[in-house]
Amino acid sequence: MTINKLLASQQQRLESDTYSPELVQLVRNLEGEIKEAGETFTKSMSKYANGKILLKLNSEDSLEILLYCMDRRAYMLNILQDDYPFRTPRTLAESAVISLMSGRKLFPSRAQVTRALESAESVLYVELDSFAKNNTRYLGSLLLTQYLERNSLDELLSRTIERIADKIVESSDNERRGLYESTEFRLLAGKPNDVKLPLNDKEEWSAEALAFAQAQNPKHYSAWLQLFRLCDSGWHSKPKISWLKNAKKLIIEIGSENVEKMITGVLPKVSPDHSTRLRAVDAVPVPIDRQNESVLKGLIWCSGIIGGEAVANTLLIVGMESYKKVPNHGPRSGRVGNAAVLVLSEMPYDLGYCRLEKIKENLKNKTVLAYVERQQAAMREKASTAESSQ
């Protein structure tokens, strides 16, 4: 059968499904406009009549046209494999829809998310260009995550996920195994040990943090892993509002008392005698492990959301230990120490200020000392302003 006949057969099959004829026609019309615009269409969609219609679709129609394009792409990949013409107007129309809808909150039904996962599964056994592969994978896990924001995981969907996960594990192709590497997918497949975390266990605090999360209610394990990954993403000197919003949401899901218990019980073990599991006696300061450093800094930012005296005492320990000098290196971790100082400076005056004084006592690094003093000055000014306004 020729490619054109296969295309016609596929079109007829899809149009006999539940897809709206108007939305099917919209994708056809997009193909015509893309012939004119080429690959720049997605960047200038609002200049074209059908592009404008696509941009204004409501959530229900957005989800339907997305599933249609995923189904169409998956079908063609299965049938044509290496002969699939990736850069024709037809595939660029699919790509335009996928690119736009991936940024929207669509909240699919169970049947819809199952179809999306199965469409993504179908690309495991064919060769893909990077655009097709990444977008199909991303949308499968994206729609799954959006579904679970409003629904619990039932047995049928769990079996679907596990079946797909098993196929991926069995695949010998690393490219294909990477299609569903998302945390949520591996967890929901009942294989939490397959999830790669952004922590190693070379330091006692990090080993205990991992053990603590793994010992928690399985219902919250996904949220713990997401929190670790969010912490690992904090490369700035202070958390952004969006970062804090996401962290707060995860802390509420896990339970602030559980997060506080982990922070106050685990983070103090960042001290030199706990710096590496391979050094049982030697307490000479060593740098904090680079792989763990960002997660530790993010957990410190999270502690500011929780607050309280126990958390303040933990930050005092972490700040003092992080600023300790390593011979021929400098502080064990200036980034971690600065994060502890920042969070202490944002706490109530009676909790934060005196602990910053204690951190200052053994500081010899002029740059670090100046940073702590600036935070204290800001606290004094804030306290003075609050007092005068009363």
C-alpha positions as CSV (number, residue, x, y, z in Angstrom):
1,M,0.0,0.0,0.0
2,T,1.3,3.4,-0.9
3,I,1.9,6.2,1.7
4,N,-1.0,8.2,0.3
5,K,-3.4,5.2,0.7
6,L,-2.2,4.7,4.2
7,L,-2.7,8.3,5.0
8,A,-6.3,8.2,3.6
9,S,-7.0,4.9,5.5
10,Q,-5.7,6.4,8.7
11,Q,-7.7,9.6,8.2
12,Q,-10.9,7.6,7.7
13,R,-10.2,5.5,10.7
14,L,-9.7,8.5,13.0
15,E,-12.7,10.4,11.6
16,S,-14.9,7.4,12.4
17,D,-13.9,7.8,16.1
18,T,-15.4,10.3,18.5
19,Y,-13.4,13.2,17.2
20,S,-15.3,16.3,16.3
21,P,-15.5,16.8,12.5
22,E,-14.9,20.5,13.0
23,L,-11.6,19.9,14.9
24,V,-10.5,17.3,12.3
25,Q,-11.1,19.9,9.6
26,L,-9.2,22.5,11.7
27,V,-6.1,20.3,11.6
28,R,-6.5,19.9,7.8
29,N,-6.8,23.7,7.5
30,L,-3.7,24.1,9.6
31,E,-1.8,21.9,7.1
32,G,-2.7,24.4,4.4
33,E,-1.5,27.4,6.3
34,I,1.7,25.6,7.3
35,K,2.5,25.0,3.6
36,E,2.7,28.8,3.4
37,A,4.5,29.5,6.7
38,G,6.7,26.4,7.1
39,E,8.3,25.6,10.4
40,T,7.9,29.2,11.6
41,F,4.2,28.6,11.9
42,T,4.2,27.9,15.7
43,K,6.0,31.2,16.4
44,S,3.5,33.3,14.3
45,M,0.3,31.3,14.8
46,S,-1.8,34.4,15.6
47,K,-1.1,35.8,12.1
48,Y,-3.2,33.0,10.4
49,A,-6.9,32.4,10.5
50,N,-6.8,28.8,11.6
51,G,-3.9,29.5,14.0
52,K,-6.2,32.1,15.7
53,I,-8.9,29.5,16.1
54,L,-6.5,27.0,17.6
55,L,-5.3,29.6,20.1
56,K,-8.9,30.3,21.2
57,L,-10.1,26.7,21.7
58,N,-11.6,26.0,25.1
59,S,-10.2,23.3,27.4
60,E,-12.5,20.5,26.2
61,D,-11.7,21.1,22.5
62,S,-8.0,21.7,23.2
63,L,-7.9,18.2,24.8
64,E,-9.8,16.6,22.0
65,I,-7.6,18.1,19.2
66,L,-4.5,17.1,21.2
67,L,-5.6,13.5,21.5
68,Y,-6.5,13.5,17.8
69,C,-3.0,14.6,16.8
70,M,-1.3,12.2,19.3
71,D,-3.4,9.4,17.9
72,R,-2.7,10.3,14.3
73,R,1.1,10.6,15.0
74,A,1.2,7.3,16.9
75,Y,-0.8,5.5,14.2
76,M,1.5,6.7,11.4
77,L,4.6,5.8,13.3
78,N,3.3,2.3,13.8
79,I,2.4,1.8,10.2
80,L,5.0,3.6,8.3
81,Q,7.9,3.5,10.7
82,D,11.1,4.8,8.9
83,D,9.1,5.9,5.9
84,Y,7.1,8.4,8.0
85,P,7.7,11.9,6.4
86,F,8.4,13.9,9.6
87,R,8.6,17.3,8.1
88,T,5.6,17.4,5.9
89,P,2.8,20.0,6.6
90,R,0.8,17.1,8.0
91,T,3.4,16.3,10.8
92,L,4.0,20.0,11.3
93,A,0.3,20.5,12.0
94,E,0.5,17.8,14.6
95,S,3.6,19.4,16.1
96,A,2.0,22.8,16.2
97,V,-1.0,21.4,18.1
98,I,1.2,19.4,20.5
99,S,3.5,22.4,21.2
100,L,0.6,24.7,22.0
101,M,-1.5,22.3,24.1
102,S,1.5,21.1,26.2
103,G,1.4,24.5,27.9
104,R,-2.3,24.2,28.9
105,K,-4.0,22.7,31.9
106,L,-6.4,20.2,30.3
107,F,-7.3,17.7,33.1
108,P,-8.2,14.6,31.0
109,S,-10.6,11.8,32.0
110,R,-9.3,8.4,32.9
111,A,-10.2,7.1,29.4
112,Q,-8.4,10.0,27.8
113,V,-5.2,9.7,29.8
114,T,-5.2,6.0,29.1
115,R,-5.4,6.7,25.4
116,A,-2.6,9.3,25.7
117,L,-0.4,6.8,27.5
118,E,-1.0,4.1,24.9
119,S,-0.3,6.6,22.1
120,A,3.0,7.3,23.7
121,E,3.7,3.6,24.3
122,S,3.3,3.0,20.6
123,V,6.4,5.0,19.8
124,L,8.7,2.7,21.8
125,Y,9.2,0.3,18.8
126,V,9.9,2.7,16.0
127,E,12.6,5.2,15.2
128,L,11.7,8.8,16.0
129,D,13.2,12.2,15.4
130,S,13.9,14.1,18.6
131,F,10.9,16.4,18.2
132,A,8.3,13.6,17.8
133,K,9.9,11.5,20.6
134,N,10.2,14.2,23.2
135,N,6.7,15.6,22.6
136,T,4.9,12.3,22.7
137,R,6.7,11.2,25.8
138,Y,6.2,14.5,27.6
139,L,2.5,14.7,26.9
140,G,1.8,11.2,28.1
141,S,3.3,11.9,31.5
142,L,2.0,15.5,31.5
143,L,-1.6,14.4,31.1
144,L,-1.2,11.6,33.6
145,T,0.1,14.2,36.2
146,Q,-2.8,16.5,35.4
147,Y,-5.3,13.7,35.8
148,L,-3.9,12.7,39.2
149,E,-4.2,16.3,40.5
150,R,-8.0,15.7,40.6
151,N,-8.4,12.0,40.7
152,S,-7.0,9.0,42.6
153,L,-5.1,6.2,40.9
154,D,-7.5,3.2,40.3
155,E,-6.5,-0.4,39.6
156,L,-7.1,-0.3,35.9
157,L,-5.0,2.7,35.2
158,S,-2.3,1.3,37.5
159,R,-2.2,-1.9,35.5
160,T,-1.9,0.2,32.3
161,I,1.1,2.1,33.7
162,E,2.8,-1.0,35.0
163,R,2.4,-2.8,31.7
164,I,4.0,0.1,29.8
165,A,6.7,0.4,32.4
166,D,7.6,-3.3,32.0
167,K,7.9,-2.9,28.3
168,I,10.3,0.0,28.7
169,V,12.4,-1.9,31.2
170,E,12.6,-4.8,28.7
171,S,13.7,-2.5,25.9
172,S,17.4,-2.7,25.1
173,D,17.5,0.7,23.4
174,N,18.5,3.5,25.9
175,E,16.7,6.1,23.7
176,R,13.4,4.2,24.0
177,R,13.9,3.4,27.7
178,G,14.2,7.2,28.3
179,L,10.7,7.8,26.9
180,Y,9.1,7.4,30.3
181,E,11.8,8.4,32.8
182,S,9.5,10.7,34.7
183,T,9.3,10.3,38.5
184,E,5.5,10.0,38.5
185,F,5.5,7.2,35.9
186,R,8.0,5.0,37.6
187,L,6.4,5.5,41.0
188,L,2.9,4.8,39.8
189,A,4.2,1.7,38.1
190,G,5.1,0.4,41.6
191,K,8.8,0.6,41.0
192,P,10.1,3.4,43.2
193,N,13.5,1.9,43.4
194,D,13.9,2.6,39.7
195,V,13.6,6.3,40.2
196,K,16.9,8.2,40.1
197,L,17.1,10.8,42.9
198,P,19.2,13.9,42.8
199,L,21.0,12.8,46.0
200,N,23.8,10.3,46.6
201,D,24.3,8.5,49.9
202,K,28.0,9.5,50.4
203,E,27.1,11.8,53.3
204,E,25.2,10.7,56.3
205,W,22.6,13.4,56.1
206,S,21.8,12.6,52.5
207,A,21.6,8.9,53.2
208,E,19.2,9.5,56.1
209,A,17.1,11.9,54.0
210,L,16.6,9.3,51.3
211,A,15.8,6.6,53.9
212,F,13.4,8.9,55.7
213,A,11.5,9.6,52.5
214,Q,11.4,6.0,51.5
215,A,10.0,5.0,54.9
216,Q,7.1,7.4,54.6
217,N,3.6,6.6,53.5
218,P,3.8,5.4,49.9
219,K,1.0,7.8,49.1
220,H,3.4,10.7,49.8
221,Y,6.6,9.2,48.3
222,S,6.0,10.8,44.9
223,A,5.6,14.2,46.6
224,W,8.9,13.6,48.5
225,L,10.7,12.9,45.2
226,Q,9.2,15.9,43.6
227,L,10.3,18.0,46.6
228,F,13.9,16.7,46.3
229,R,13.9,17.5,42.6
230,L,12.5,21.0,43.2
231,C,15.2,21.6,45.8
232,D,17.8,20.5,43.2
233,S,16.5,23.1,40.8
234,G,17.3,26.1,43.0
235,W,20.4,27.6,41.4
236,H,19.6,31.2,42.4
237,S,20.9,33.0,45.5
238,K,17.4,33.2,46.9
239,P,14.2,31.3,46.0
240,K,11.8,32.8,43.4
241,I,8.1,33.3,44.3
242,S,7.1,30.5,41.9
243,W,9.6,28.1,43.5
244,L,8.3,28.9,47.0
245,K,4.7,28.3,45.8
246,N,5.5,24.9,44.4
247,A,7.5,24.0,47.5
248,K,4.6,25.0,49.8
249,K,2.2,22.9,47.8
250,L,4.4,19.8,48.1
251,I,5.0,20.5,51.9
252,I,1.2,20.6,52.4
253,E,0.7,17.4,50.5
254,I,3.4,15.6,52.5
255,G,2.5,17.2,55.8
256,S,4.5,20.1,57.3
257,E,5.1,18.0,60.5
258,N,6.8,15.3,58.4
259,V,9.0,17.8,56.5
260,E,9.9,19.5,59.7
261,K,10.8,16.1,61.3
262,M,13.1,15.3,58.4
263,I,14.8,18.7,58.4
264,T,15.4,18.9,62.1
265,G,16.4,15.3,62.4
266,V,18.6,15.0,59.3
267,L,20.1,18.3,58.4
268,P,22.2,18.7,61.6
269,K,24.2,15.7,60.4
270,V,25.9,17.8,57.8
271,S,28.5,18.4,60.5
272,P,32.1,17.3,59.6
273,D,32.0,14.1,61.5
274,H,29.1,13.1,59.4
275,S,30.5,14.5,56.1
276,T,31.2,11.1,54.5
277,R,30.1,7.6,55.4
278,L,33.6,6.4,54.6
279,R,35.3,8.4,57.3
280,A,34.2,7.1,60.7
281,V,36.7,8.9,62.9
282,D,38.3,11.8,61.1
283,A,36.3,15.0,61.8
284,V,38.4,17.3,59.7
285,P,36.1,19.5,57.6
286,V,35.6,18.4,54.0
287,P,33.5,20.1,51.3
288,I,29.9,19.3,51.1
289,D,29.3,16.9,48.2
290,R,28.6,18.9,45.0
291,Q,25.8,16.6,43.9
292,N,24.0,17.0,47.3
293,E,24.7,20.7,47.7
294,S,21.7,22.1,45.7
295,V,19.2,19.7,47.4
296,L,20.5,20.8,50.8
297,K,20.2,24.4,49.9
298,G,16.6,23.8,48.7
299,L,15.7,22.0,51.9
300,I,16.9,25.0,53.8
301,W,14.7,27.3,51.7
302,C,11.8,24.8,52.5
303,S,12.6,25.2,56.2
304,G,11.7,28.9,56.0
305,I,8.2,27.9,54.9
306,I,7.8,25.8,58.1
307,G,9.6,28.1,60.6
308,G,9.7,27.7,64.4
309,E,12.4,27.4,67.0
310,A,13.4,23.8,66.2
311,V,14.0,24.8,62.5
312,A,15.9,27.9,63.6
313,N,18.2,25.8,65.7
314,T,18.8,23.5,62.8
315,L,19.7,26.4,60.5
316,L,22.2,27.6,63.1
317,I,24.0,24.3,63.0
318,V,23.9,24.1,59.3
319,G,25.1,27.7,58.9
320,M,28.0,27.2,61.3
321,E,29.1,23.9,59.8
322,S,28.8,25.1,56.2
323,Y,31.0,28.1,56.8
324,K,33.8,26.0,58.4
325,K,37.0,26.3,56.5
326,V,38.4,23.4,54.5
327,P,42.2,23.6,54.1
328,N,43.2,24.9,50.7
329,H,39.6,25.1,49.7
330,G,37.5,27.7,51.6
331,P,34.1,27.2,53.3
332,R,32.6,23.8,53.1
333,S,29.8,25.3,51.1
334,G,29.2,29.0,50.9
335,R,26.0,28.5,49.0
336,V,24.5,26.3,51.8
337,G,25.7,28.7,54.5
338,N,24.3,31.7,52.7
339,A,21.0,29.9,52.3
340,A,20.8,29.2,56.1
341,V,21.7,32.9,56.9
342,L,19.1,34.1,54.4
343,V,16.3,32.0,55.9
344,L,17.3,33.0,59.5
345,S,17.2,36.6,58.5
346,E,13.6,36.2,57.2
347,M,12.4,34.7,60.5
348,P,11.0,36.7,63.4
349,Y,13.6,38.9,65.0
350,D,13.7,37.0,68.3
351,L,14.4,33.7,66.4
352,G,16.8,34.8,63.7
353,Y,18.9,37.7,64.9
354,C,20.6,36.0,67.9
355,R,21.4,32.9,65.9
356,L,23.1,35.0,63.2
357,E,25.2,36.5,66.0
358,K,26.3,33.0,66.9
359,I,27.2,32.2,63.3
360,K,29.3,35.3,63.2
361,E,31.4,34.4,66.2
362,N,33.8,32.0,64.5
363,L,33.8,33.7,61.0
364,K,37.1,34.9,59.6
365,N,36.2,35.1,56.0
366,K,35.5,38.8,55.4
367,T,33.2,38.3,52.5
368,V,31.0,35.9,54.5
369,L,31.1,38.1,57.5
370,A,29.9,41.1,55.5
371,Y,27.1,39.0,54.1
372,V,25.8,38.0,57.5
373,E,26.1,41.6,58.8
374,R,24.1,42.9,55.8
375,Q,21.3,40.4,56.7
376,Q,21.4,41.5,60.3
377,A,21.2,45.2,59.2
378,A,18.1,44.4,57.1
379,M,16.5,42.7,60.1
380,R,17.2,45.7,62.4
381,E,15.7,48.1,59.8
382,K,12.6,45.9,59.3
383,A,12.1,45.6,63.1
384,S,12.5,49.4,63.5
385,T,10.0,50.1,60.7
386,A,7.5,47.7,62.2
387,E,7.9,49.3,65.7
388,S,7.5,52.9,64.4
389,S,4.4,52.0,62.5
390,Q,2.6,50.8,65.6
